[in-house]
Amino acid sequence: MRRRDIFWLVFGSFTAVPLRAMNFREYPATPASSISGAVSRDGLVVAAVAMTAAAEQHNYFQVTFARKGFFPVYISLENRASAERFFIRREDIGVFSGGRERTNSGDVVTGRSKVGERVMLASSLALSVGGELIAAHMMVRATEIRQNIIKKEFRSVTLGPRELSHGFVYLPIPLAAAEAGSLVLRIRAVKMADGEPIDFEFRLSI
């Protein structure tokens, strides 16, 4: 057999089977009021479902967050108020180990300085990480996997009456929470009418 024939035989063995695009399962978009453990305040219903099992993480994301000390949490919001509007910022969603570290409006856990720069306050609240950053931190090289993480991410939103929103937040696991086996998730909503913050807290097992 001539060299040219050998070349085309070898080349064809690599190109005969086309590459398949990755298929990512979509997480069920369930309204907050239909999720067990949902909390309702002033007409806003909030639910949170932690995805801590490695197999489930790989099923929906093709990566295992726990290897890098993170885990995804599905957030579902439902505004059942007749007139009130709420603003929920992804950057204000975080977790802490619990105990006395309450996050009601009297205990500020995050904030900005007068020049608008984020300042570090005396708190163990660990804020959610954006999809682009979490993919970089986990050293995800596959473009499709990165895009899937970003696509499923919860986005900051203003919810009008009867509106819904959902998505994943990617949260670090504090050392104290890892040792205790649980943590508290805090989701802060702000009433658009008067700027009053409302905190929703969920005890999650990890």
Residue pairs with C-beta under 8 A, 6 or more apart in sequence:
21 144
22 62
22 142
22 144
22 145
22 148
24 60
24 61
24 62
24 144
24 148
25 59
25 60
27 60
27 74
27 152
27 168
29 76
29 166
30 47
30 76
30 166
31 45
31 76
31 78
31 164
32 38
32 45
32 46
32 47
32 76
32 77
32 78
32 164
32 166
33 40
33 45
33 47
33 78
33 80
35 47
35 49
35 76
37 47
37 48
37 202
38 45
38 46
38 47
38 76
39 45
39 46
39 47
39 200
39 202
40 46
40 80
41 198
41 200
42 81
42 84
42 191
42 198
43 79
43 80
43 81
43 82
43 84
44 77
44 78
44 79
44 80
44 81
44 84
44 86
44 159
44 189
44 198
45 77
45 78
45 79
45 80
46 75
46 76
46 77
46 78
46 187
46 189
46 200
47 75
47 76
48 73
48 74
48 75
48 76
48 185
48 187
48 202
48 204
49 73
49 74
49 76
50 71
50 72
50 73
50 74
50 185
50 204
50 205
50 206
51 57
51 60
51 71
51 72
51 73
51 74
51 168
52 66
52 71
52 205
52 206
54 64
54 66
57 63
57 64
57 65
57 66
57 71
57 72
58 64
60 152
61 72
61 145
61 148
61 149
61 152
62 142
62 145
62 148
63 138
63 140
63 145
63 149
65 71
65 72
65 134
65 138
65 170
66 173
67 138
68 137
68 138
69 172
69 173
69 178
70 129
70 134
70 137
70 138
70 170
70 171
70 172
70 173
71 170
71 171
71 173
71 206
72 152
72 168
72 169
72 170
72 171
73 168
73 169
73 171
73 185
73 204
74 166
74 167
74 168
75 93
75 154
75 166
75 167
75 168
75 169
75 187
76 164
76 165
76 166
77 86
77 88
77 157
77 159
77 164
77 165
77 166
77 189
78 164
79 85
79 86
79 159
79 160
79 161
79 162
79 163
79 164
80 162
81 161
82 161
83 161
84 161
84 191
84 192
84 193
85 158
85 159
85 160
85 161
85 191
85 192
85 193
86 158
86 159
86 189
86 190
86 191
86 192
86 198
87 156
87 157
87 158
87 159
87 189
87 190
87 192
88 156
88 157
88 158
88 159
88 165
88 187
88 188
88 189
88 190
89 156
89 188
89 190
90 128
90 130
90 153
90 154
90 155
90 156
90 169
91 127
91 128
91 156
92 110
92 127
92 187
92 188
93 127
93 128
93 154
93 169
93 171
93 185
93 186
93 187
93 188
94 109
94 110
94 125
94 126
94 127
94 128
94 171
94 185
94 186
95 125
95 126
95 171
95 172
95 173
95 174
95 177
95 183
95 184
95 185
95 186
95 204
96 103
96 109
96 123
96 124
96 125
96 126
96 174
96 177
96 183
96 184
96 186
97 124
97 174
97 176
97 177
97 180
97 183
97 184
98 177
98 180
98 182
98 183
98 184
98 203
101 107
101 109
101 123
101 124
101 125
103 109
103 125
103 186
103 188
103 199
103 201
104 199
105 196
105 197
105 199
108 121
109 121
109 123
109 125
109 186
110 118
110 121
110 123
110 125
110 127
111 118
111 119
111 121
112 118
112 119
113 119
124 174
124 176
125 186
126 171
126 172
126 174
128 169
128 170
128 171
129 137
129 170
129 171
129 172
130 153
130 170
131 149
131 150
131 151
131 152
131 153
131 170
132 146
132 150
134 149
134 170
135 145
135 146
135 149
135 150
140 146
140 149
149 170
152 167
152 168
153 167
153 168
153 169
153 170
154 165
154 166
154 167
154 168
154 169
155 165
155 167
157 165
158 192
159 165
171 185
173 183
173 206
174 183
177 183
177 206
178 206
181 205
181 206
182 203
182 204
182 205
182 206
183 203
183 204
183 206
184 201
184 202
184 203
184 204
185 201
185 202
185 203
185 204
186 199
186 200
186 201
187 199
187 200
187 201
187 202
188 197
188 198
188 199
188 200
189 197
189 198
189 200
190 196
190 197
190 198
191 197
191 198
